[in-house]
Amino acid sequence: MYFGPYFPLIIGIMLLSFIVQGYLSRTYGKWGQVRNPRNLTGAEVARMMLDENGLQSVPVNMVPGNLTDHYDPQRKTVNLSEANFRTPSISAMAVAAHEVGHAIQDKVRMPALVLRGKMALPLSLSMNFAPWLLMLGLFIQSSGLIWVGVILFGFAMLFHLITLPVEFDASSRALAYLRERGLGGAVQADDGARKVLTAAALTYVLGFAMALAQLLNVLGMARSSDD
């Protein structure tokens, strides 16, 4: 944590993130208790959606944890948490369809998904060094090191920005499919699926907001060091 000019904004976003995480947990939990119209588990929904989109070779795996669902573009696998894999709930249906949405993006080579995939490893490595470069630069008063740290934080902000259309598009594909197949046909099911995916999307929006606030904060620190 860096006490720059935007530090209060970072604290505010952190507090808001706790609220959104609580909202996501409550929303997911509520609709996780309601069966979907066709009584299909998340694994069954994922398998059906994959097969209908020509992705028969993509397996649906069960992974440990809660809300650990994800699509792995390297292994080409849809991975669902145990609850979503086995439960025929509206939450499981919505999450499963969302992850298959990413598999479809991969199939059509969605530019934003491809770019995000190429950025993931370099970002993971660079963000291990960015804080240390920034602190070292401030300690020895090296503007060069400070600005390298700022650039790396900018890279992280760009990654989170690119993530937004990827996640929004996957949710859009999920809701469209559920409606077309009658899985979200009932008013309650459609409303529940939409609320679950919207709550999840808010976490990505806040992820971007945090990355932007951190960039502005270290940018302000860099400018102060140049004065």
C-alpha positions in Angstrom: 0.0 0.0 0.0 1.4 3.4 -1.0 0.4 6.6 0.7 0.1 8.7 -2.4 -2.5 11.4 -3.3 -5.2 8.8 -4.2 -4.7 6.6 -1.1 -8.2 7.6 0.3 -9.8 6.5 -3.0 -8.0 3.1 -2.7 -9.4 2.7 0.8 -12.9 3.6 -0.4 -12.8 1.1 -3.2 -11.5 -1.6 -0.8 -14.5 -0.9 1.4 -16.9 -1.0 -1.5 -15.3 -4.3 -2.6 -16.2 -5.9 0.7 -19.8 -4.7 0.2 -20.0 -6.1 -3.4 -18.4 -9.4 -2.3 -21.1 -9.7 0.4 -23.8 -8.9 -2.2 -22.4 -11.5 -4.6 -22.4 -14.1 -1.8 -25.9 -13.4 -0.8 -27.2 -13.3 -4.4 -25.4 -16.5 -5.3 -26.6 -18.2 -2.2 -30.2 -17.2 -2.6 -30.4 -18.4 -6.2 -28.3 -21.4 -5.3 -31.3 -22.7 -3.3 -33.7 -22.4 -6.3 -33.9 -25.1 -8.9 -33.7 -24.1 -12.6 -36.8 -24.8 -14.8 -35.3 -28.0 -16.4 -33.7 -29.3 -13.2 -30.2 -29.5 -14.9 -27.0 -29.4 -12.9 -24.3 -26.9 -13.9 -22.3 -29.7 -15.4 -25.3 -30.7 -17.6 -25.9 -27.1 -18.7 -22.3 -26.7 -19.6 -22.1 -29.9 -21.5 -25.3 -29.1 -23.5 -24.1 -25.6 -24.3 -20.7 -26.8 -25.3 -22.0 -29.5 -27.6 -24.5 -27.2 -29.3 -21.7 -24.8 -30.1 -19.4 -27.4 -31.6 -17.2 -27.8 -28.6 -17.6 -31.5 -27.9 -13.9 -31.9 -27.2 -14.0 -29.4 -24.3 -14.4 -31.3 -21.0 -16.3 -30.1 -18.0 -14.4 -30.7 -14.8 -15.2 -30.3 -11.1 -12.7 -28.3 -9.0 -12.6 -27.8 -5.3 -13.6 -24.6 -3.6 -16.5 -22.1 -3.7 -16.9 -19.9 -6.7 -13.7 -21.2 -8.2 -15.4 -21.7 -11.6 -13.3 -20.7 -14.6 -12.5 -21.5 -18.2 -8.8 -22.6 -18.8 -7.8 -21.4 -22.3 -4.5 -23.3 -22.2 -6.0 -26.7 -21.3 -9.4 -25.9 -23.1 -11.4 -27.0 -20.1 -14.5 -25.6 -18.4 -14.0 -26.0 -14.6 -16.9 -25.7 -12.2 -16.9 -25.7 -8.4 -18.4 -28.7 -6.7 -21.6 -27.0 -5.8 -22.2 -25.7 -9.4 -21.1 -28.9 -11.0 -23.6 -31.0 -9.0 -26.5 -28.7 -8.2 -29.5 -28.0 -10.5 -29.9 -24.5 -9.2 -30.3 -21.2 -11.0 -26.9 -20.0 -9.8 -25.2 -23.1 -11.0 -26.9 -22.8 -14.4 -25.9 -19.2 -14.8 -22.3 -19.7 -13.7 -21.9 -22.7 -15.9 -23.3 -20.9 -19.0 -21.0 -18.0 -18.3 -17.9 -20.2 -18.3 -19.0 -21.8 -21.5 -19.3 -18.3 -22.9 -15.6 -18.0 -22.4 -15.0 -21.3 -24.3 -17.1 -19.9 -27.2 -15.0 -16.7 -27.1 -11.9 -18.8 -27.4 -13.3 -20.8 -30.3 -14.1 -17.6 -32.3 -10.8 -16.0 -31.1 -12.4 -13.0 -29.5 -9.6 -10.3 -29.7 -10.0 -9.1 -26.2 -9.8 -12.7 -24.8 -6.7 -13.4 -26.9 -5.0 -10.2 -25.8 -5.9 -10.9 -22.1 -4.4 -14.4 -22.4 -1.2 -13.0 -23.8 -0.9 -10.5 -21.0 -1.6 -12.8 -18.1 1.8 -14.3 -17.6 3.8 -11.1 -18.2 1.5 -9.3 -15.8 1.8 -11.9 -13.1 5.6 -11.7 -13.3 5.8 -7.9 -13.6 3.5 -7.2 -10.6 5.9 -9.2 -8.4 8.5 -6.6 -9.1 6.5 -3.4 -9.6 6.0 -2.6 -5.8 9.6 -3.2 -5.1 10.9 -1.1 -8.0 8.6 1.7 -6.9 9.7 1.6 -3.2 13.4 1.3 -4.2 13.1 4.2 -6.6 11.5 6.3 -3.9 14.1 5.3 -1.4 17.1 6.1 -3.6 15.4 8.9 -5.4 15.7 7.3 -8.8 13.0 8.7 -11.1 13.9 6.0 -13.7 13.0 3.1 -11.3 9.9 5.0 -10.1 8.6 5.5 -13.7 9.2 1.8 -14.5 7.1 0.9 -11.6 4.4 3.3 -12.8 4.4 1.7 -16.3 4.0 -1.7 -14.7 1.0 -0.5 -12.7 -0.4 0.9 -16.0 0.0 -2.5 -17.5 -2.1 -4.0 -14.7 -4.8 -1.3 -15.2 -4.9 -2.2 -18.9 -5.3 -5.9 -18.1 -8.3 -5.1 -15.9 -9.8 -2.8 -18.6 -9.6 -5.5 -21.2 -11.2 -8.0 -18.8 -14.4 -6.0 -18.7 -15.7 -6.6 -22.2 -14.5 -10.3 -22.0 -16.6 -10.9 -18.9 -19.6 -8.8 -20.0 -19.7 -10.7 -23.4 -19.5 -14.1 -21.7 -22.5 -13.1 -19.5 -24.4 -11.9 -22.5 -23.8 -15.1 -24.3 -24.9 -17.1 -21.2 -28.2 -15.2 -20.8 -29.0 -15.4 -24.5 -28.4 -19.2 -24.5 -30.5 -19.8 -21.4 -33.4 -17.9 -22.8 -33.2 -19.6 -26.2 -33.2 -23.1 -24.6 -35.9 -22.3 -22.1 -33.6 -22.6 -19.1 -34.2 -18.9 -18.3 -37.7 -18.9 -19.8 -39.5 -18.5 -16.5 -39.5 -15.0 -15.2 -38.0 -16.1 -11.9 -35.2 -18.1 -13.5 -34.3 -15.3 -16.0 -34.3 -12.7 -13.2 -32.2 -14.9 -11.0 -29.6 -15.8 -13.6 -29.3 -12.1 -14.5 -28.8 -11.0 -10.9 -26.1 -13.7 -10.3 -24.2 -12.6 -13.4 -24.6 -8.9 -12.7 -23.3 -9.4 -9.1 -20.3 -11.2 -10.5 -19.7 -8.5 -13.1 -19.5 -5.9 -10.3 -16.4 -7.6 -8.9 -14.7 -7.1 -12.2 -15.7 -3.5 -12.4 -14.3 -2.9 -9.0 -11.1 -4.7 -10.0 -10.6 -2.2 -12.7 -11.5 0.7 -10.4 -8.9 -0.5 -8.0 -6.2 -0.9 -10.7 -7.0 2.6 -12.0 -6.9 4.1 -8.5 -3.5 2.4 -7.8 -2.1 3.7 -11.1 -3.3 7.3 -10.3 -1.8 6.9 -6.8 1.7 5.8 -7.9 1.5 8.3 -10.8 1.0 11.1 -8.3 3.9 9.8 -6.2 6.1 9.8 -9.3 5.2 13.3 -10.2 5.8 14.5 -6.6 9.3 12.8 -6.6 10.1 14.8 -9.8 9.3 18.1 -8.2 
